[in-house]
Amino acid sequence: MNTRLLARGFFMSLLLSSAALFVHAEDKATTTAPAHISEEIPQASLQGSGSFRWFGLHIYDASLWSSPEGYKPDSDKPQRFALDLAYARNLYGGKIADASIDEIEKLKLGTAEKRERWLAQMKKIFPDVKQGTHITGIHIPNEAARFYLNGKLLGEIRDAEFAHAFFAIWLDKKTSAQSLRTKLLGKATAG
């Protein structure tokens, strides 16, 4: 009977050790920034992540990458950060641009003329996506928003006001996706 208990204890110990190694490996994989993000933000770390659903449909998973100091929503200091969206379904690029402008308008950012110009610029940049496609936006403080498709440069919109308005869709206190904002801000104060 003692050998059975020892064997069972050894097996449980081995199982738990394997599980711990798997969890650690998975944590490391999800906290290592993709190359294009690391090039834009040296020593980037994952600040938070979550899923966006619309009427129960899984649309995308979002991840916020920041410098080691972290993105702070109420900071007066301009911050470079990356927002990566991994799409869970096929969507037209034009529809992504339309939805982005709708959200910017709900936040009352930009004038009608600016939003019209921003929409045209996004429609030129945003491609159609399919399940598994990643679009990454890089916030370049006081300058631009730069976009990548699966790690390859798509283009940028060199307008600081647009960059602020675009990322406000997810990070503004008045976003329509409050739960996702909280998850993205992770370790930062969600105030």
Backbone bond lengths (Angstrom), bond angles and torsions (degrees), N, CA, C in turn:
res aa  C-N    CA-C-N  psi(-1)  N-CA   C-N-CA  omega(-1)  CA-C   N-CA-C  phi
1 M - - - 1.439 - - 1.520 111.30 -
2 N 1.321 117.83 -38.31 1.452 121.12 178.45 1.524 111.71 -60.76
3 T 1.331 116.32 -39.48 1.467 119.05 179.51 1.523 110.84 -66.54
4 R 1.329 116.62 -34.37 1.467 119.64 176.71 1.522 110.39 -65.00
5 L 1.321 117.18 -44.05 1.455 120.79 178.87 1.525 111.00 -64.64
6 L 1.328 116.01 -41.36 1.465 119.66 178.41 1.523 110.30 -63.77
7 A 1.333 116.68 -43.24 1.464 120.48 179.82 1.526 110.59 -63.71
8 R 1.332 115.88 -43.09 1.463 120.30 178.73 1.531 110.09 -63.20
9 G 1.334 116.98 -44.45 1.469 121.38 178.53 1.519 111.22 -61.66
10 F 1.337 116.40 -42.40 1.460 120.67 179.02 1.531 110.02 -63.51
11 F 1.330 116.53 -44.62 1.458 121.37 -179.89 1.532 110.71 -61.82
12 M 1.333 117.16 -45.48 1.467 121.42 179.21 1.525 110.23 -62.68
13 S 1.311 117.17 -41.97 1.451 121.75 179.02 1.527 110.64 -62.43
14 L 1.323 116.60 -44.26 1.450 121.81 178.45 1.533 110.63 -63.14
15 L 1.315 116.64 -42.93 1.455 121.98 179.50 1.530 110.98 -62.46
16 L 1.327 116.95 -46.27 1.456 120.99 179.53 1.523 111.46 -65.39
17 S 1.314 117.90 -39.32 1.468 121.49 177.76 1.515 110.51 -63.17
18 S 1.326 116.45 -43.14 1.462 120.25 178.89 1.517 110.62 -63.76
19 A 1.322 116.58 -42.24 1.469 120.38 178.78 1.516 110.65 -63.15
20 A 1.321 117.68 -41.43 1.463 121.56 179.44 1.526 110.49 -63.58
21 L 1.331 117.49 -40.86 1.458 120.45 178.25 1.522 110.62 -65.28
22 F 1.319 117.67 -40.38 1.454 121.58 179.68 1.523 110.34 -64.14
23 V 1.323 117.62 -45.85 1.459 121.53 179.54 1.517 110.01 -62.04
24 H 1.337 117.32 -44.17 1.461 120.71 179.79 1.524 110.56 -62.59
25 A 1.315 117.95 -42.77 1.464 121.39 179.42 1.525 110.20 -63.95
26 E 1.335 117.89 -40.18 1.457 121.11 179.54 1.514 110.67 -66.85
27 D 1.353 118.18 -41.69 1.461 121.52 177.47 1.512 110.47 -59.83
28 K 1.326 117.32 -43.92 1.454 121.34 -178.39 1.526 110.15 -64.29
29 A 1.319 117.10 -41.08 1.460 120.64 -179.00 1.523 111.00 -64.44
30 T 1.315 118.10 -38.54 1.455 120.20 -177.18 1.523 112.17 -82.47
31 T 1.312 119.18 -11.70 1.453 120.17 -179.58 1.525 112.41 -107.36
32 T 1.314 118.22 4.11 1.455 121.73 174.76 1.522 107.44 -95.25
33 A 1.320 116.01 120.96 1.464 120.60 -176.86 1.525 110.83 -67.75
34 P 1.338 116.67 140.90 1.464 119.78 172.48 1.531 109.53 -58.96
35 A 1.324 116.90 156.28 1.472 122.44 -174.28 1.528 112.76 -55.04
36 H 1.338 117.67 -44.71 1.472 119.15 -177.08 1.528 111.68 -65.52
37 I 1.318 117.11 -30.21 1.464 120.07 176.88 1.525 109.67 -75.12
38 S 1.332 117.15 -42.17 1.474 120.77 177.97 1.523 111.92 -60.79
39 E 1.332 116.71 -35.27 1.468 119.74 177.90 1.527 111.14 -67.60
40 E 1.316 116.75 -35.91 1.461 121.48 -179.62 1.528 112.22 -80.19
41 I 1.333 115.57 -35.11 1.464 121.30 -176.72 1.527 108.19 -132.75
42 P 1.341 117.00 92.43 1.464 118.88 179.42 1.532 111.09 -56.06
43 Q 1.311 116.81 137.98 1.468 124.08 -179.77 1.526 112.41 61.27
44 A 1.330 116.35 31.71 1.471 120.59 179.21 1.523 110.29 -60.17
45 S 1.313 114.55 142.17 1.463 119.25 176.13 1.525 108.82 -131.13
46 L 1.316 114.21 151.78 1.458 120.30 179.69 1.516 108.60 -72.74
47 Q 1.318 116.30 120.74 1.456 120.36 179.59 1.522 110.86 -89.34
48 G 1.325 116.28 -39.83 1.456 119.29 179.64 1.521 110.17 -173.75
49 S 1.331 115.30 164.64 1.462 119.95 179.65 1.522 109.91 -154.61
50 G 1.312 114.84 158.70 1.454 120.53 178.80 1.510 110.41 -171.73
51 S 1.312 115.88 175.66 1.463 121.90 -178.70 1.521 110.33 -108.09
52 F 1.334 114.83 147.88 1.459 120.47 173.93 1.517 108.09 -110.13
53 R 1.315 115.07 127.62 1.465 121.93 177.93 1.527 108.50 -122.85
54 W 1.316 114.58 145.33 1.455 121.49 177.97 1.516 107.72 -126.85
55 F 1.330 116.59 114.27 1.457 122.59 -174.55 1.522 111.85 50.87
56 G 1.325 115.97 40.59 1.458 122.24 177.90 1.518 115.00 86.06
57 L 1.330 118.19 -11.90 1.465 121.21 179.46 1.527 110.05 -84.24
58 H 1.305 116.51 129.60 1.465 122.13 177.58 1.524 108.10 -74.06
59 I 1.345 117.26 114.44 1.463 121.37 -176.59 1.524 110.84 -96.07
60 Y 1.345 117.30 -49.12 1.465 120.93 179.16 1.518 110.68 -161.89
61 D 1.329 114.41 164.16 1.463 122.67 170.58 1.521 106.06 -107.54
62 A 1.316 116.80 135.73 1.459 121.70 -177.78 1.522 109.92 -116.31
63 S 1.340 115.77 143.60 1.466 121.94 176.93 1.519 108.49 -134.62
64 L 1.334 116.11 132.40 1.458 122.11 177.47 1.520 108.74 -104.23
65 W 1.335 116.17 121.98 1.456 123.75 179.62 1.522 108.04 -110.81
66 S 1.326 116.43 134.39 1.463 119.97 -177.72 1.519 110.46 -137.81
67 S 1.315 114.84 174.18 1.463 120.47 174.68 1.524 107.97 -67.55
68 P 1.337 118.11 168.97 1.467 119.83 179.99 1.538 113.91 -56.56
69 E 1.334 116.89 -26.97 1.474 119.60 178.16 1.525 111.84 -72.08
70 G 1.326 116.95 -21.21 1.457 121.74 179.33 1.519 112.10 88.11
71 Y 1.322 115.12 151.97 1.461 121.05 175.05 1.520 107.72 -79.46
72 K 1.323 115.72 128.60 1.460 121.36 177.94 1.525 107.86 -116.90
73 P 1.332 117.51 116.72 1.463 120.80 -172.52 1.525 114.83 -61.14
74 D 1.311 118.55 -27.82 1.463 120.07 -176.47 1.524 113.06 -105.42
75 S 1.313 117.28 15.54 1.461 121.25 -177.62 1.535 110.86 -73.05
76 D 1.326 115.36 142.29 1.463 120.74 174.17 1.522 110.85 -83.11
77 K 1.320 116.29 -16.80 1.460 121.61 -178.76 1.537 109.01 -82.50
78 P 1.346 117.32 125.83 1.474 119.61 177.30 1.528 110.75 -58.63
79 Q 1.325 115.59 138.81 1.460 120.21 -175.08 1.524 111.27 -127.49
80 R 1.324 114.96 137.69 1.465 120.73 173.31 1.525 106.57 -92.66
81 F 1.330 116.15 133.84 1.460 120.98 177.61 1.516 108.84 -153.73
82 A 1.313 115.74 168.83 1.461 121.57 179.48 1.522 109.51 -127.56
83 L 1.306 115.07 139.55 1.459 121.64 174.14 1.518 106.87 -119.71
84 D 1.330 116.10 116.74 1.461 121.79 -178.68 1.521 108.87 -106.19
85 L 1.332 116.00 128.02 1.465 121.50 176.59 1.522 108.24 -113.56
86 A 1.329 115.59 120.87 1.467 122.31 176.64 1.525 106.60 -103.97
87 Y 1.315 116.19 109.08 1.463 120.99 -172.93 1.522 112.01 -74.03
88 A 1.323 114.76 140.91 1.464 122.08 -178.65 1.519 111.66 -102.40
89 R 1.342 116.26 -0.91 1.467 119.98 -179.40 1.528 109.87 -155.61
90 N 1.301 115.65 167.86 1.454 121.64 179.18 1.528 109.28 -77.96
91 L 1.344 116.19 133.05 1.466 121.60 178.07 1.525 109.24 -143.77
92 Y 1.322 115.66 147.80 1.454 120.48 175.73 1.524 110.01 -79.28
93 G 1.327 116.73 139.37 1.459 121.75 179.21 1.516 112.59 -57.39
94 G 1.336 116.45 -39.32 1.461 120.68 178.08 1.516 112.20 -61.20
95 K 1.331 116.32 -37.79 1.474 120.60 178.95 1.530 111.04 -69.65
96 I 1.341 116.63 -34.92 1.468 120.35 176.73 1.532 108.90 -63.64
97 A 1.342 116.46 -43.91 1.470 120.86 178.37 1.534 110.56 -63.11
98 D 1.342 117.09 -44.75 1.476 120.88 179.06 1.527 111.15 -59.38
99 A 1.331 116.52 -46.08 1.467 120.70 -179.38 1.534 110.47 -63.91
100 S 1.337 116.48 -37.33 1.470 120.22 179.09 1.525 110.42 -63.84
101 I 1.316 117.12 -44.88 1.468 120.54 179.66 1.529 110.68 -65.69
102 D 1.331 117.35 -38.70 1.472 120.07 176.92 1.523 110.70 -57.92
103 E 1.336 116.04 -43.87 1.474 119.90 -179.66 1.533 111.20 -68.47
104 I 1.320 117.52 -39.74 1.471 121.17 177.59 1.527 109.71 -62.31
105 E 1.331 116.75 -40.75 1.461 120.93 178.77 1.531 111.02 -65.39
106 K 1.335 117.52 -40.86 1.473 120.84 177.00 1.524 111.06 -59.29
107 L 1.333 116.26 -33.13 1.464 121.02 178.94 1.528 112.01 -81.36
108 K 1.339 116.15 -3.10 1.467 122.73 179.46 1.525 112.10 59.65
109 L 1.331 115.42 43.64 1.458 121.23 179.88 1.531 109.50 -107.88
110 G 1.315 116.56 138.61 1.456 121.89 -179.39 1.519 111.51 73.26
111 T 1.315 115.71 160.47 1.460 120.96 175.48 1.523 108.57 -86.34
112 A 1.316 116.21 169.03 1.468 120.66 177.76 1.533 110.15 -58.56
113 E 1.320 117.43 -40.66 1.468 121.26 179.68 1.526 111.29 -64.48
114 K 1.337 116.57 -43.30 1.471 120.26 179.29 1.521 110.61 -64.89
115 R 1.337 116.72 -43.14 1.463 119.52 -179.60 1.528 110.92 -62.44
116 E 1.332 116.93 -36.59 1.459 120.56 177.33 1.534 110.15 -63.92
117 R 1.328 117.01 -43.08 1.468 121.38 178.25 1.529 110.29 -65.71
118 W 1.342 117.33 -43.43 1.464 121.33 179.64 1.526 110.85 -62.06
119 L 1.328 116.27 -41.06 1.464 120.48 179.30 1.530 110.28 -60.31
120 A 1.317 116.72 -46.10 1.467 120.20 179.16 1.527 110.95 -61.31
121 Q 1.332 117.39 -40.76 1.465 120.66 179.46 1.526 111.33 -66.52
122 M 1.341 117.27 -42.46 1.468 119.82 178.73 1.523 111.17 -64.47
123 K 1.332 117.22 -39.14 1.465 120.05 -179.88 1.525 111.54 -63.48
124 K 1.332 117.33 -28.72 1.470 120.81 176.72 1.532 111.16 -74.32
125 I 1.332 116.73 -29.17 1.474 120.83 -174.65 1.522 113.31 -94.46
126 F 1.333 117.79 -45.45 1.460 120.75 -171.09 1.531 111.69 -74.78
127 P 1.328 116.97 121.27 1.473 120.70 178.25 1.528 110.73 -86.86
128 D 1.320 115.20 169.14 1.461 119.60 168.80 1.524 106.54 -66.14
129 V 1.321 116.47 146.40 1.462 120.49 -179.81 1.521 109.92 -123.46
130 K 1.317 114.70 156.56 1.458 120.47 174.27 1.531 107.62 -126.99
131 Q 1.292 116.14 171.24 1.458 120.68 -179.72 1.527 109.73 -53.13
132 G 1.331 116.12 128.45 1.459 121.63 179.02 1.521 114.27 96.72
133 T 1.340 117.95 -11.71 1.459 121.65 178.04 1.526 109.85 -70.11
134 H 1.331 115.46 139.87 1.470 121.39 176.04 1.523 109.54 -112.64
135 I 1.313 116.64 128.81 1.458 121.45 166.68 1.524 105.95 -115.61
136 T 1.324 115.42 126.09 1.465 121.54 -179.80 1.514 108.51 -114.59
137 G 1.324 115.28 129.22 1.458 120.90 174.21 1.521 108.68 -106.43
138 I 1.327 116.04 133.83 1.463 121.62 177.27 1.522 107.65 -110.09
139 H 1.319 116.65 123.63 1.465 121.45 175.84 1.520 107.83 -86.21
140 I 1.332 115.77 115.91 1.464 121.73 177.24 1.526 105.81 -105.90
141 P 1.327 116.81 105.39 1.474 120.58 -171.54 1.528 113.27 -54.23
142 N 1.325 113.99 136.21 1.467 123.14 176.35 1.525 113.65 59.71
143 E 1.356 117.16 18.67 1.467 119.07 -177.86 1.519 114.09 -137.90
144 A 1.356 116.26 -62.63 1.464 118.09 -165.37 1.519 112.24 -163.31
145 A 1.317 113.18 174.31 1.464 122.93 167.21 1.520 105.62 -121.98
146 R 1.323 115.97 126.99 1.469 122.04 -179.04 1.522 107.35 -111.51
147 F 1.338 116.94 140.71 1.462 121.47 -175.06 1.527 111.86 -123.80
148 Y 1.336 114.56 140.83 1.462 122.81 177.88 1.520 109.28 -124.22
149 L 1.323 115.71 145.88 1.467 122.88 173.15 1.521 106.91 -114.00
150 N 1.317 116.91 114.98 1.467 122.25 -179.08 1.538 111.48 47.94
151 G 1.322 116.15 41.21 1.461 121.60 176.06 1.519 115.56 87.46
152 K 1.335 118.13 -2.88 1.469 121.19 179.58 1.525 109.28 -109.12
153 L 1.330 115.46 136.08 1.458 120.95 -176.38 1.525 111.89 -59.34
154 L 1.346 115.82 127.60 1.462 122.46 174.68 1.526 110.52 -94.25
155 G 1.324 115.96 -43.33 1.457 121.58 -176.43 1.510 109.69 157.04
156 E 1.317 115.01 -176.01 1.457 119.19 178.56 1.518 109.85 -145.92
157 I 1.304 114.58 157.72 1.459 121.89 174.53 1.515 105.63 -114.75
158 R 1.339 114.88 110.08 1.456 121.35 -174.97 1.523 109.27 -87.00
159 D 1.314 114.60 80.34 1.462 122.16 -179.77 1.524 106.20 -156.79
160 A 1.328 116.37 109.12 1.467 121.21 -176.33 1.529 111.84 -60.78
161 E 1.335 116.92 -35.96 1.464 119.81 179.86 1.530 110.44 -67.80
162 F 1.333 116.52 -39.61 1.461 119.59 175.91 1.531 109.89 -62.20
163 A 1.338 116.78 -46.71 1.470 120.18 -177.88 1.524 110.26 -56.43
164 H 1.321 116.48 -45.17 1.470 119.90 178.33 1.532 110.38 -61.33
165 A 1.331 116.14 -48.54 1.466 120.66 -177.10 1.523 111.95 -63.41
166 F 1.332 117.12 -41.69 1.460 120.47 -177.82 1.529 111.18 -62.56
167 F 1.317 118.03 -49.49 1.462 119.70 -177.71 1.532 112.54 -74.66
168 A 1.332 116.68 -18.12 1.462 120.55 174.72 1.527 111.01 -62.76
169 I 1.333 116.92 -24.69 1.473 120.77 178.23 1.524 109.94 -51.15
170 W 1.320 117.31 -37.64 1.463 121.99 -177.97 1.522 113.24 -104.55
171 L 1.337 117.98 -29.08 1.460 120.29 -167.19 1.521 115.31 -109.80
172 D 1.317 118.65 -10.67 1.461 121.46 179.90 1.535 110.19 -71.12
173 K 1.317 116.08 148.74 1.472 120.92 178.28 1.525 111.90 -59.00
174 K 1.330 117.26 -26.52 1.471 121.38 -177.15 1.525 113.07 -98.98
175 T 1.333 118.28 14.58 1.460 120.54 179.33 1.521 111.08 -55.98
176 S 1.312 116.36 151.38 1.469 119.92 176.47 1.529 111.11 -80.31
177 A 1.334 116.85 -5.06 1.473 121.84 -179.84 1.537 109.47 -115.68
178 Q 1.326 116.72 64.18 1.460 122.02 -175.52 1.529 113.59 -60.07
179 S 1.324 116.77 -41.84 1.467 120.43 -178.89 1.528 110.70 -63.31
180 L 1.332 116.05 -43.06 1.463 120.01 178.28 1.525 110.29 -65.29
181 R 1.320 117.95 -41.46 1.471 121.46 178.28 1.526 110.42 -56.25
182 T 1.316 116.34 -47.28 1.461 120.93 179.93 1.524 111.15 -58.31
183 K 1.326 116.31 -43.18 1.475 120.16 179.63 1.526 111.47 -67.94
184 L 1.322 117.50 -39.09 1.461 121.16 179.58 1.522 111.34 -65.25
185 L 1.324 116.17 -42.39 1.469 119.57 -178.46 1.524 111.33 -68.74
186 G 1.315 116.78 -23.36 1.461 121.70 174.11 1.500 113.29 45.36
187 K 1.324 116.20 -108.22 1.454 122.15 -173.92 1.533 113.79 -74.59
188 A 1.350 117.11 -12.00 1.457 119.95 179.72 1.518 109.71 -80.94
189 T 1.298 115.76 161.83 1.451 120.22 174.13 1.503 108.00 -69.22
190 A 1.309 117.49 127.34 1.463 121.70 -177.19 1.525 111.94 -84.85
191 G 1.320 118.56 14.56 1.465 123.41 -176.38 1.462 116.44 -63.37
